[in-house]
Amino acid sequence: MSTRFRFVTLGLIVSLIVINYIDRSAVSYAVEPLEAAFGITTAQYGIISSVFSVGYMVAAFLSGPLVDRFGCRRVLLTAVALFSVTTALIPVAGSFAGLLIIRLLLGIGEAPAFPAATRTVSRWLPIRERGVALALCGGVAVSGSLLISGPLLTGLMELAGWRGMFWTLAVFGVVWAVFASWLLRDLPQESRRVNAAERALIASDQEAEAGSGRAPVRWRPLLTNRNLWVVAGGYFAWGFMFWGFMYWLPSFLSQAYGLSVKQAGAFSIAPWACGIVGALAGGVIVDRVYRRSPKIRSRFAVMGVALLLAGCSLVPLAIAPTLTVALISISLGVGFGFITGGIWWVASIDAAPDQPGSAAGFADAAFAASGIVAPSVMGFIVSSTGSFTSGFVVMAGLAVAGALLMLLVPRERVESSESATVTSGA
Protein backbone atom coordinates (compact mmCIF):
# COMPACT_ATOMS: atom_id res chain seq x y z
CA MET A 1 0.00 0.00 0.00
CA SER A 2 1.25 3.45 -0.90
CA THR A 3 2.07 5.98 1.78
CA ARG A 4 0.68 9.51 1.41
CA PHE A 5 3.50 11.54 2.87
CA ARG A 6 3.47 13.88 -0.15
CA PHE A 7 0.41 15.54 1.40
CA VAL A 8 2.29 16.18 4.66
CA THR A 9 4.95 17.95 2.60
CA LEU A 10 2.23 19.95 0.86
CA GLY A 11 0.75 20.87 4.24
CA LEU A 12 4.09 22.27 5.37
CA ILE A 13 4.29 24.52 2.31
CA VAL A 14 0.68 25.73 2.65
CA SER A 15 1.20 26.57 6.34
CA LEU A 16 4.34 28.54 5.48
CA ILE A 17 2.45 30.68 2.97
CA VAL A 18 -0.27 31.40 5.55
CA ILE A 19 2.41 32.53 8.03
CA ASN A 20 4.01 34.67 5.30
CA TYR A 21 0.84 36.58 4.47
CA ILE A 22 -0.10 37.11 8.11
CA ASP A 23 3.40 38.43 8.83
CA ARG A 24 3.43 40.86 5.92
CA SER A 25 -0.02 42.26 6.76
CA ALA A 26 0.64 42.64 10.51
CA VAL A 27 2.17 46.10 10.16
CA SER A 28 -1.13 47.49 8.83
CA TYR A 29 -2.77 46.68 12.18
CA ALA A 30 -0.09 48.52 14.13
CA VAL A 31 0.00 51.82 12.22
CA GLU A 32 -0.96 54.07 15.14
CA PRO A 33 1.40 52.55 17.74
CA LEU A 34 4.26 52.52 15.23
CA GLU A 35 3.69 56.18 14.38
CA ALA A 36 3.52 57.07 18.06
CA ALA A 37 6.52 54.98 19.12
CA PHE A 38 8.92 55.98 16.34
CA GLY A 39 7.58 59.37 15.26
CA ILE A 40 6.88 58.41 11.66
CA THR A 41 4.30 60.14 9.47
CA THR A 42 1.50 58.60 7.45
CA ALA A 43 3.45 59.29 4.26
CA GLN A 44 6.48 57.50 5.68
CA TYR A 45 4.25 54.57 6.61
CA GLY A 46 3.21 54.35 2.95
CA ILE A 47 6.87 54.15 1.92
CA ILE A 48 7.48 51.45 4.54
CA SER A 49 4.59 49.44 3.08
CA SER A 50 5.88 49.75 -0.49
CA VAL A 51 9.51 48.89 0.25
CA PHE A 52 8.42 45.37 1.24
CA SER A 53 7.35 44.73 -2.38
CA VAL A 54 10.66 46.10 -3.69
CA GLY A 55 12.65 43.62 -1.61
CA TYR A 56 10.20 40.87 -2.45
CA MET A 57 10.35 41.49 -6.21
CA VAL A 58 14.14 41.41 -6.42
CA ALA A 59 14.49 38.42 -4.11
CA ALA A 60 11.68 36.48 -5.85
CA PHE A 61 13.56 36.72 -9.14
CA LEU A 62 16.82 35.57 -7.52
CA SER A 63 15.43 32.97 -5.12
CA GLY A 64 14.09 30.76 -7.92
CA PRO A 65 17.60 29.93 -9.17
CA LEU A 66 18.73 29.42 -5.57
CA VAL A 67 15.91 26.94 -4.99
CA ASP A 68 16.80 25.03 -8.17
CA ARG A 69 20.50 25.06 -7.27
CA PHE A 70 20.45 24.27 -3.53
CA GLY A 71 17.04 22.70 -3.00
CA CYS A 72 13.90 23.87 -1.19
CA ARG A 73 14.77 22.71 2.31
CA ARG A 74 18.00 24.65 2.69
CA VAL A 75 16.67 27.83 1.08
CA LEU A 76 13.40 27.82 3.04
CA LEU A 77 15.02 27.24 6.42
CA THR A 78 17.37 30.16 5.75
CA ALA A 79 14.49 32.36 4.56
CA VAL A 80 12.32 31.51 7.58
CA ALA A 81 15.18 32.38 9.91
CA LEU A 82 15.54 35.76 8.17
CA PHE A 83 11.87 36.76 8.20
CA SER A 84 11.35 35.51 11.78
CA VAL A 85 14.26 37.64 13.02
CA THR A 86 13.12 40.71 11.08
CA THR A 87 9.54 40.32 12.36
CA ALA A 88 10.86 40.19 15.92
CA LEU A 89 12.94 43.33 15.31
CA ILE A 90 10.02 45.53 14.17
CA PRO A 91 9.04 46.60 17.73
CA VAL A 92 12.62 47.73 18.43
CA ALA A 93 13.35 49.34 15.04
CA GLY A 94 13.67 52.73 16.71
CA SER A 95 13.13 54.97 13.67
CA PHE A 96 11.79 55.34 10.16
CA ALA A 97 15.14 54.23 8.72
CA GLY A 98 15.17 51.15 10.93
CA LEU A 99 11.65 50.15 9.88
CA LEU A 100 12.56 50.74 6.24
CA ILE A 101 15.50 48.33 6.43
CA ILE A 102 13.54 45.74 8.38
CA ARG A 103 10.61 45.75 5.92
CA LEU A 104 13.04 45.43 3.02
CA LEU A 105 14.65 42.41 4.70
CA LEU A 106 11.21 40.96 5.46
CA GLY A 107 10.34 41.11 1.76
CA ILE A 108 13.61 39.36 0.92
CA GLY A 109 12.98 36.68 3.54
CA GLU A 110 9.45 35.90 2.36
CA ALA A 111 10.24 35.83 -1.37
CA PRO A 112 11.45 32.19 -1.66
CA ALA A 113 8.11 30.75 -0.49
CA PHE A 114 6.36 30.46 -3.87
CA PRO A 115 9.40 29.39 -5.96
CA ALA A 116 10.06 26.73 -3.31
CA ALA A 117 6.39 25.72 -3.25
CA THR A 118 6.39 25.31 -7.02
CA ARG A 119 9.51 23.17 -7.08
CA THR A 120 8.30 21.09 -4.13
CA VAL A 121 4.95 20.38 -5.80
CA SER A 122 6.66 19.58 -9.13
CA ARG A 123 8.93 17.01 -7.47
CA TRP A 124 6.54 15.60 -4.87
CA LEU A 125 3.24 15.34 -6.76
CA PRO A 126 2.27 13.75 -10.07
CA ILE A 127 0.98 16.12 -12.75
CA ARG A 128 -2.66 15.10 -12.26
CA GLU A 129 -2.64 16.26 -8.60
CA ARG A 130 -0.87 19.58 -9.03
CA GLY A 131 -3.83 21.81 -9.87
CA VAL A 132 -5.57 21.41 -6.51
CA ALA A 133 -2.23 21.39 -4.65
CA LEU A 134 -1.06 24.67 -6.12
CA ALA A 135 -4.54 26.15 -5.72
CA LEU A 136 -4.13 25.49 -2.00
CA CYS A 137 -0.73 27.21 -2.05
CA GLY A 138 -1.43 30.15 -4.35
CA GLY A 139 -5.13 30.70 -3.73
CA VAL A 140 -6.65 29.22 -0.59
CA ALA A 141 -3.64 29.93 1.62
CA VAL A 142 -3.46 33.54 0.42
CA SER A 143 -7.15 34.44 0.59
CA GLY A 144 -7.63 32.35 3.74
CA SER A 145 -4.80 34.13 5.54
CA LEU A 146 -6.38 37.49 4.66
CA LEU A 147 -9.64 36.24 6.18
CA ILE A 148 -8.12 35.14 9.49
CA SER A 149 -5.39 37.76 9.87
CA GLY A 150 -7.75 40.48 11.13
CA PRO A 151 -9.27 38.57 14.08
CA LEU A 152 -5.96 36.84 14.84
CA LEU A 153 -3.78 39.96 14.85
CA THR A 154 -6.23 42.17 16.72
CA GLY A 155 -6.68 39.39 19.27
CA LEU A 156 -2.91 39.12 19.74
CA MET A 157 -2.67 42.90 20.17
CA GLU A 158 -5.33 42.85 22.90
CA LEU A 159 -3.67 39.90 24.61
CA ALA A 160 0.02 40.80 24.33
CA GLY A 161 0.18 44.37 23.01
CA TRP A 162 1.39 45.43 19.60
CA ARG A 163 5.00 44.48 20.36
CA GLY A 164 3.90 41.10 21.67
CA MET A 165 1.96 40.55 18.44
CA PHE A 166 5.13 40.78 16.35
CA TRP A 167 7.12 38.61 18.74
CA THR A 168 4.40 35.94 18.67
CA LEU A 169 4.44 35.93 14.87
CA ALA A 170 8.21 35.43 14.98
CA VAL A 171 7.66 32.38 17.19
CA PHE A 172 5.25 30.95 14.58
CA GLY A 173 8.11 31.03 12.06
CA VAL A 174 10.49 29.30 14.48
CA VAL A 175 7.94 26.55 15.19
CA TRP A 176 7.47 26.01 11.44
CA ALA A 177 11.25 25.74 10.97
CA VAL A 178 11.45 23.05 13.68
CA PHE A 179 8.81 20.92 11.95
CA ALA A 180 10.34 21.54 8.51
CA SER A 181 13.83 20.51 9.61
CA TRP A 182 12.31 17.26 10.85
CA LEU A 183 9.89 16.48 8.00
CA LEU A 184 10.74 18.47 4.85
CA ARG A 185 12.98 16.93 2.19
CA ASP A 186 13.71 18.14 -1.33
CA LEU A 187 12.81 14.87 -3.07
CA PRO A 188 10.61 11.87 -2.21
CA GLN A 189 13.58 9.49 -2.45
CA GLU A 190 15.36 11.47 0.27
CA SER A 191 12.60 10.84 2.82
CA ARG A 192 12.42 7.59 4.78
CA ARG A 193 8.71 8.27 5.36
CA VAL A 194 7.91 7.64 1.68
CA ASN A 195 7.67 3.99 0.64
CA ALA A 196 8.48 2.51 -2.77
CA ALA A 197 4.83 2.48 -3.89
CA GLU A 198 4.40 6.22 -3.32
CA ARG A 199 7.72 6.97 -5.05
CA ALA A 200 6.58 4.93 -8.05
CA LEU A 201 3.21 6.72 -8.13
CA ILE A 202 4.90 10.12 -8.16
CA ALA A 203 7.49 9.11 -10.77
CA SER A 204 4.86 7.60 -13.08
CA ASP A 205 3.37 11.02 -13.92
CA GLN A 206 6.28 13.44 -14.27
CA GLU A 207 7.55 15.49 -17.23
CA ALA A 208 10.37 13.93 -19.23
CA GLU A 209 12.45 17.08 -18.67
CA ALA A 210 11.99 17.08 -14.89
CA GLY A 211 15.38 16.17 -13.52
CA SER A 212 15.52 14.74 -10.03
CA GLY A 213 18.65 16.56 -8.89
CA ARG A 214 19.70 20.17 -8.32
CA ALA A 215 21.38 22.21 -11.01
CA PRO A 216 22.47 25.80 -11.69
CA VAL A 217 19.99 27.98 -13.56
CA ARG A 218 20.26 28.25 -17.33
CA TRP A 219 19.32 31.86 -18.05
CA ARG A 220 19.04 31.88 -21.83
CA PRO A 221 16.26 29.27 -22.18
CA LEU A 222 14.51 30.81 -19.20
CA LEU A 223 14.51 34.40 -20.49
CA THR A 224 13.57 33.37 -24.04
CA ASN A 225 10.70 31.16 -22.88
CA ARG A 226 7.58 32.47 -24.61
CA ASN A 227 5.08 30.78 -22.31
CA LEU A 228 6.90 32.02 -19.22
CA TRP A 229 6.59 35.63 -20.42
CA VAL A 230 2.88 35.01 -20.98
CA VAL A 231 2.57 33.73 -17.40
CA ALA A 232 4.41 36.79 -16.10
CA GLY A 233 2.23 39.21 -18.10
CA GLY A 234 -1.00 37.56 -17.03
CA TYR A 235 0.11 37.36 -13.41
CA PHE A 236 0.91 41.09 -13.42
CA ALA A 237 -2.61 41.79 -14.74
CA TRP A 238 -4.25 39.73 -12.00
CA GLY A 239 -1.81 41.12 -9.42
CA PHE A 240 -2.91 44.69 -10.17
CA MET A 241 -6.48 43.77 -9.21
CA PHE A 242 -5.37 41.76 -6.17
CA TRP A 243 -3.07 44.42 -4.70
CA GLY A 244 -5.46 47.22 -5.63
CA PHE A 245 -8.26 45.68 -3.61
CA MET A 246 -5.97 44.52 -0.80
CA TYR A 247 -4.71 48.06 -0.17
CA TRP A 248 -7.72 50.18 -1.18
CA LEU A 249 -10.94 48.20 -0.66
CA PRO A 250 -11.63 49.44 2.91
CA SER A 251 -10.91 53.03 1.84
CA PHE A 252 -13.24 52.70 -1.15
CA LEU A 253 -16.08 51.37 1.00
CA SER A 254 -15.56 54.13 3.57
CA GLN A 255 -15.29 56.96 1.05
CA ALA A 256 -17.99 55.89 -1.40
CA TYR A 257 -20.58 54.61 1.09
CA GLY A 258 -19.73 56.34 4.36
CA LEU A 259 -18.93 53.14 6.26
CA SER A 260 -16.92 53.20 9.47
CA VAL A 261 -13.55 51.44 9.55
CA LYS A 262 -15.08 48.52 11.44
CA GLN A 263 -17.98 48.25 8.97
CA ALA A 264 -15.63 48.47 5.99
CA GLY A 265 -13.52 45.67 7.48
CA ALA A 266 -16.60 43.50 7.95
CA PHE A 267 -17.82 44.07 4.39
CA SER A 268 -14.31 43.35 3.07
CA ILE A 269 -14.61 39.73 4.19
CA ALA A 270 -16.95 38.78 1.31
CA PRO A 271 -14.44 39.19 -1.58
CA TRP A 272 -11.73 37.13 0.16
CA ALA A 273 -14.26 34.42 1.03
CA CYS A 274 -15.13 34.27 -2.66
CA GLY A 275 -11.39 34.06 -3.32
CA ILE A 276 -11.20 30.81 -1.34
CA VAL A 277 -14.10 29.35 -3.33
CA GLY A 278 -12.56 30.50 -6.61
CA ALA A 279 -9.14 29.07 -5.76
CA LEU A 280 -10.56 25.65 -4.88
CA ALA A 281 -12.73 25.65 -8.01
CA GLY A 282 -9.73 26.59 -10.15
CA GLY A 283 -7.64 23.71 -8.83
CA VAL A 284 -10.38 21.18 -9.50
CA ILE A 285 -11.20 22.62 -12.93
CA VAL A 286 -7.62 22.73 -14.21
CA ASP A 287 -6.92 19.14 -13.10
CA ARG A 288 -10.10 17.86 -14.78
CA VAL A 289 -9.45 19.84 -17.96
CA TYR A 290 -5.87 18.53 -18.10
CA ARG A 291 -7.05 14.92 -17.74
CA ARG A 292 -9.34 15.38 -20.74
CA SER A 293 -6.88 17.46 -22.76
CA PRO A 294 -3.30 17.02 -21.51
CA LYS A 295 -1.96 20.08 -23.30
CA ILE A 296 -0.28 23.16 -21.93
CA ARG A 297 -2.77 25.44 -23.69
CA SER A 298 -5.64 23.89 -21.72
CA ARG A 299 -4.31 25.44 -18.51
CA PHE A 300 -3.86 28.83 -20.19
CA ALA A 301 -7.43 28.61 -21.49
CA VAL A 302 -8.77 28.18 -17.95
CA MET A 303 -6.75 31.20 -16.76
CA GLY A 304 -7.79 33.29 -19.75
CA VAL A 305 -11.50 32.67 -19.27
CA ALA A 306 -11.20 33.34 -15.51
CA LEU A 307 -9.41 36.67 -16.08
CA LEU A 308 -11.96 37.67 -18.70
CA LEU A 309 -14.82 37.00 -16.28
CA ALA A 310 -12.96 38.87 -13.51
CA GLY A 311 -12.53 41.94 -15.70
CA CYS A 312 -16.13 41.90 -16.88
CA SER A 313 -17.36 41.56 -13.28
CA LEU A 314 -15.92 44.99 -12.46
CA VAL A 315 -17.89 46.83 -15.16
CA PRO A 316 -20.76 47.82 -12.79
CA LEU A 317 -18.25 49.75 -10.65
CA ALA A 318 -17.95 52.33 -13.44
CA ILE A 319 -21.54 53.54 -12.91
CA ALA A 320 -21.54 54.31 -9.16
CA PRO A 321 -23.64 51.30 -8.03
CA THR A 322 -25.32 50.73 -4.69
CA LEU A 323 -23.28 49.14 -1.89
CA THR A 324 -24.86 45.74 -2.53
CA VAL A 325 -24.12 45.81 -6.26
CA ALA A 326 -20.58 47.04 -5.62
CA LEU A 327 -19.88 44.22 -3.17
CA ILE A 328 -21.30 41.62 -5.55
CA SER A 329 -19.24 43.03 -8.40
CA ILE A 330 -15.99 43.09 -6.40
CA SER A 331 -16.62 39.65 -4.89
CA LEU A 332 -17.21 38.15 -8.33
CA GLY A 333 -14.10 39.86 -9.68
CA VAL A 334 -11.92 38.56 -6.84
CA GLY A 335 -13.55 35.12 -6.96
CA PHE A 336 -13.02 34.68 -10.69
CA GLY A 337 -9.51 36.09 -10.38
CA PHE A 338 -8.58 33.60 -7.67
CA ILE A 339 -9.53 30.75 -9.99
CA THR A 340 -6.10 31.43 -11.46
CA GLY A 341 -4.50 31.52 -7.98
CA GLY A 342 -2.66 28.22 -8.17
CA ILE A 343 -2.58 27.76 -11.95
CA TRP A 344 0.17 30.37 -12.38
CA TRP A 345 2.52 27.95 -10.66
CA VAL A 346 1.27 24.96 -12.66
CA ALA A 347 1.84 26.97 -15.84
CA SER A 348 5.33 27.92 -14.62
CA ILE A 349 6.19 24.24 -14.23
CA ASP A 350 4.75 23.54 -17.69
CA ALA A 351 6.87 26.32 -19.18
CA ALA A 352 10.17 25.19 -17.64
CA PRO A 353 9.88 21.76 -15.99
CA ASP A 354 13.66 21.40 -15.80
CA GLN A 355 14.01 24.50 -13.57
CA PRO A 356 10.59 25.09 -11.94
CA GLY A 357 11.91 27.20 -9.07
CA SER A 358 13.52 29.70 -11.43
CA ALA A 359 10.37 29.86 -13.56
CA ALA A 360 8.21 30.45 -10.48
CA GLY A 361 10.59 33.16 -9.26
CA PHE A 362 10.31 34.91 -12.62
CA ALA A 363 6.49 34.84 -12.45
CA ASP A 364 6.44 35.85 -8.78
CA ALA A 365 8.65 38.86 -9.55
CA ALA A 366 6.02 40.05 -12.06
CA PHE A 367 3.34 39.66 -9.39
CA ALA A 368 5.47 41.59 -6.91
CA ALA A 369 5.99 44.34 -9.49
CA SER A 370 2.22 44.76 -9.68
CA GLY A 371 2.29 45.11 -5.87
CA ILE A 372 4.52 48.16 -6.32
CA VAL A 373 2.57 49.67 -9.22
CA ALA A 374 -1.06 49.07 -8.19
CA PRO A 375 -1.13 50.92 -4.82
CA SER A 376 0.69 53.91 -6.34
CA VAL A 377 -1.50 54.11 -9.45
CA MET A 378 -4.69 53.74 -7.46
CA GLY A 379 -3.51 56.37 -4.99
CA PHE A 380 -2.66 58.80 -7.78
CA ILE A 381 -6.03 58.27 -9.44
CA VAL A 382 -7.98 58.78 -6.20
CA SER A 383 -6.00 61.89 -5.21
CA SER A 384 -6.32 63.49 -8.66
CA THR A 385 -9.93 62.61 -9.45
CA GLY A 386 -11.48 62.16 -6.01
CA SER A 387 -12.97 58.86 -7.20
CA PHE A 388 -12.00 55.20 -7.54
CA THR A 389 -13.85 54.78 -10.85
CA SER A 390 -10.87 55.25 -13.17
CA GLY A 391 -8.83 52.85 -11.04
CA PHE A 392 -11.46 50.15 -11.47
CA VAL A 393 -11.45 50.78 -15.21
CA VAL A 394 -7.68 50.22 -15.26
CA MET A 395 -8.16 46.99 -13.27
CA ALA A 396 -10.78 45.71 -15.69
CA GLY A 397 -8.76 46.70 -18.75
CA LEU A 398 -5.64 44.94 -17.52
CA ALA A 399 -7.64 41.81 -16.67
CA VAL A 400 -9.10 41.68 -20.18
CA ALA A 401 -5.66 42.29 -21.73
CA GLY A 402 -4.23 39.49 -19.58
CA ALA A 403 -7.08 37.21 -20.67
CA LEU A 404 -6.33 37.81 -24.35
CA LEU A 405 -2.65 37.12 -23.66
CA MET A 406 -3.55 33.79 -22.04
CA LEU A 407 -5.94 32.74 -24.79
CA LEU A 408 -4.03 33.78 -27.90
CA VAL A 409 -0.28 33.74 -27.32
CA PRO A 410 0.81 30.48 -25.56
CA ARG A 411 2.09 27.53 -27.56
CA GLU A 412 2.71 23.89 -26.83
CA ARG A 413 6.20 22.98 -25.66
CA VAL A 414 8.31 21.16 -28.25
CA GLU A 415 10.46 18.46 -26.74
CA SER A 416 14.16 18.76 -27.37
CA SER A 417 15.88 15.87 -29.08
CA GLU A 418 17.54 14.95 -25.79
CA SER A 419 14.19 14.82 -23.99
CA ALA A 420 12.65 12.83 -26.82
CA THR A 421 15.48 10.31 -26.61
CA VAL A 422 15.01 9.95 -22.87
CA THR A 423 11.24 9.52 -23.31
CA SER A 424 11.56 6.93 -26.08
CA GLY A 425 14.22 5.08 -24.07
CA ALA A 426 11.96 5.00 -21.08
N, C-alpha and C positions, 0 to 999 in steps of 0.2 A: 504494500500500500504506500502511496506517495505521501510524503510529508507536505506541509503547507507553510513552511517557514518563510516563503517569499512574501506572504502577507504581513508577517511580523516586520520584515524589513520595510515594506511599504508603509506600515503604521508609524515606524520611526521617522520616516521622511515627512509624512503628513503632519505629525505632531511638531516637527521642527518648523515647518512653514507657519503653523498656527502661532507658535512662540514668536517667530520673526515679525509677523504682522501686528501682534499685540505690542511687542517692544517698540516698533517704529511709530505706532499711533499714540503711545503713552504720553509723549510730550504735549500733545494737544489737550490733554486733560489737566495739565499742570501749568497752563500759561500764566495765570495770575500769580501763583507762588513763585514761579521762576522770575517773572518780571519784578516782583517785590524783593526777592532774595538777592538778585544779581544786578538790579537796576537797568534791565534792558527795556527797550521800547517795543511797541507792537510791530513797527517796521523791521526792527532787528529780529524779532521772533519769526517774521516771514522769511527772512534770509536764512535763519537757522533751519527752518522747515525745508527750504529748497536745497540747501547744501547736502542734505542726506541723499537726494536723488543724483546729485553730481558724483558723489563718491560711489554710489550704487552703480551708476551707468558705466563708469570707467572700470570698476572692479568686476562687474558682470561680464564685460567683454574679455577681460584677462583671466577670470577664474575658470572659464570653460576649458581653455588649454591646460590649466593647472590640474583640473579634475581628470582630463584625459591622460595627462602625463603621470600624475602621482596617485590617482585613485580617489574615490569619494571619501573613504573613511578618514584618511590623513588630512585632506583639505577641510572637511566639515568639522573635525575636532579642533583644528586650528582656528577656523572661522568662528565657531561657537565660543571658544575661549576669548577671542577678540571682542565679539559683541556683548558677551556677558560682562567683561571688565568695563567696557565703555558705558554700558547701561548703569553699572554700579557707580561710575564716576560722575554721572550727570548731577546728582545733588551736591557735589563738592566742586563743580566746575569753576565757580568763583567769579566769572565774568562772561561777557558776550564772546570774547575771543576763545575762552575755554570751551563754552558750549558749541561754538562753531567747529572747533577741532574734534570734539567728541562726536558730534553728529556726523561729521565727515567720516570718521573712523567706524561709526556704527553702520553707515551705508556700505562701507568696504567689507565689514564683517558679515553683513547679511546677504551680500551679493552671490556667494557660491551656492546658495540653497537650491535654486531652480536648475542651474546646470548640473549639480550633483544629483538632484531628483531625476532629471531626464536620463542621465547615464545609468543610475541605479535601476530605474524601471526598464531601460533597454537591455540590461544585462541580467536582470532578475525575473522578468516576466516575458512570456511568449507574446508575439504580436497581437494575438486575438484578445488578450486581456489588458492591453495597454490603454485603451480609450477610457475605460472607467477608472483605472488606476491614476492616470494623469489628470482626469477630471477631478478626482479627490484632491490631488496636489495643487493644481492650478486654478480650480474653481471653488470646490466646497470648502477647502481649508482657508482660502482667502476670504470669501464672502462670509463663511461661518465665524472666522475670527473677528470680522468687523461687527457681527451681530453680538458676540459675547464680550467684546473688549470694553464697551461702555459700562455695563453692570459690574464686570470684574474689576476694572481699574478704579471706578468710583468707590466700590466696596473696599478695595485695598487702601485707598486714600483715607476713608473714614476710619478704618481699623488701625492703620500703621502710619498715617500721615503721607504727604506727597514724597518725602524722601524714602520712607519705608516702602512705598509702592515700587520705586525703581530698584531698590535693593532686593525686594521679593522677586521681581522679574529676572534679575541677574541670577538668583538661585534656581529659577526654572531652567535656565540655560545650563547651569552646572549639573543639575539632575539629569537633563537630557544627555549630556556628554558622558555621564557615568553609564547610563544604559547603552548608549551607542558604542562605547569602548568595549562593552561586554558582548553585544549582540550584532553590531553592524560589520559586515564584510563587503569587500568590493565585488566579489564574484561568488556565485553559488558553490562552486567547487572549493572555495576557501573556508566554507562554514561546515563544521562537523554536525550542525543541526539539520542539514539538508541531506536526505538519503539519495541513493542512486536513481530511484524512480522519479523524484522531483527534478533532479538534474536533467534526466532524459526528457521529461516533459517540457522543460524550459528550452533545452537545446533543439527540440524538434520543430520549433516555430520561431526561428531567428533569421535575420537577413544574412545572405551569403557573405556580405562585406563586414559583418559585425565581428571584429576580432575580439578574442577573449582577454588579451593582455592590455598593458598600458603603453602608450606611444606618444612621442612628441607631436604637436599639432603641425599639420601641413597647411600653410596659409593660402597658397595659390588655389587649390581646389575649393577651399572654404569660401574665399572672397569672390570667386567666379561662379559660385553655385547659384543658378537662376532661382530655383525653388526656395532657397534660403533667403534671398532678397525679397521674394514675395511674402514669405512668412514675416520677415522683419517689417515690411511696409504695412501689412494687414494688422500686425500686432500694435504698431504705432497708432493706427486708426482707432482700434478698439481701446488702446490705452488712453487716448485723449478723452474719450467718453468716461472711462473708469475714473481717472484722476480728477477730471472736471467735477463729477458728481461727488467723489470722495471729499474734496476740499470745499466745494461750494454749495452742495445740496442744502445743508441747514441754513446757510445765509439766504439762499433763494426762497426757501419756505418762509423765513422770517420777514424778508423784505417784501415779497410779493403778496403774502397773505396775512401778515401781521401776527404770526405765531410767536410765542415765547420760545426761548432757547430750549426749555424742557419739552414743549410741544413739538418743536421742529425735530428734536432728537427722537421723539416717539414716532413721528410720521416717517422718519428716515429709515426705520426698520424695514418697511415693506419692500423697497427695492432690493436690499441685500438678501432678504428672505427669498425673493424671486430669483436672485443670483444663485442661491443654493440649488433650487429646483432646476434652473437652466443648466447649471454645471453637471448635475447628475444625469439629466436628459441628454446632454451632449455626449457624455461618455458612453451611454448605452447606444445612442444613435450611431455614433461613428464606428463602434465595434460591430454593430449589426450590418451597417452599410459595407464595411470592409469585408465581412464574411461573404456577402453576396457579390461584391465587386472589389476584389483585392488589388486595387490600383491606387496609386498615390493621389490621383486627381479626385478620387471619391472623398477623401478627407477634406481637400480644399473646397469641394462643392458644398459640403456640410457647413464649413466656416463661412463661405461666401453667402449662402442663403441666410444664415444666422445674422451676419452683419447687415445684410440688406433689410431684414425684418427689424433689427435694432434701430437702424437709421430712420426707417419709415415710421416707427413707433413714436419718434420724437416730433413728428410734424405738428401735432396739436399744440405743442408748446409755443409755436410761432404766432398763435392767435389769442394769447392771454386767456387760457381756459380757467374753469373753476378749480378749486383745490382738489376735488375728487378726480376730475379729468387729468389734471397735471400729475397726480400721484399714479394713476393708472398708466399714463403715457411713460413716465420715468421708470416705473416698475417693469413694464413690458420691455423697454429699451435695455435696461440692465439685465433682465432675465434672458432675453434673446442674445445679448452680448456675451453673457457668461456661458452660453452653450459652447462657445469657442474656448472657454477657460483652460481646459486641459489639452485641447487638440493642437494648440500651438506647439506643444512639446512633442506630441506624436509626429506632427509634420516636420519638426526639426530632426527627429530621428530618421524619418523617411528621407529627408534631404541629404543627410550625411551620416549614415549608420556606422561608418568606420570611426568617426570622432563626434559622438552625440553631445558630449559635454561642451565642446567648442561651439557646435551649432546652436545649442541652447543658450550659451552665453551671448552669442551674436544677437539672437532674437530678444533675449532679456534686456540687452543694452538698448535696443530700439524701444522697448516698453518703458524703460527707465527714462529715455529721452523724452517720451511723451509726458512723463511725470514732471519734467522740468518745464516743458512748453505749456501744457494745459493750464496749470494754475495761473501762470503769468498772463497768458492770452485772455483767459476768462476774467481775470482781475482788470486788465486793461479795458476790455469791452464794457464791463460793469461801471468802471469809473468814468469812462468817456461818454457812455450813452445813458447811464442810469437804469439800465435794463439788462436782463439775462438773455433776451430773445436772440440777439445776434450770436451769442455764444452757443446756444442750442442749435442754431442753423449751421454753425461751423462743425459741431459734433455730428449732426446728421449728414452733412456733406462728406466729411471724412469717412464715416461709416459706409456710405454708399460707394465712395471711391475705393475703399478697402475691399468691399464686396466684389466689385468689378475686377479688381486685381486678383482676388482668389479664384474667380470663376473663369477668367479668360487667359491668364498668363502662365500658370504652372504647366509643367510637362512631365511625362513619365521618365523615371531614371533609366538610363541605358547602362547595362552592366558592362564593366570593363572586361577586356579579354581575360585578365587574371581572375576576376570574380567568376566569369563564365566557366573557366577551366576548373576552378575549385568546386563550383556547383555541379558540373557534369561528372567530376571525379567522385563527388559524394554520392 
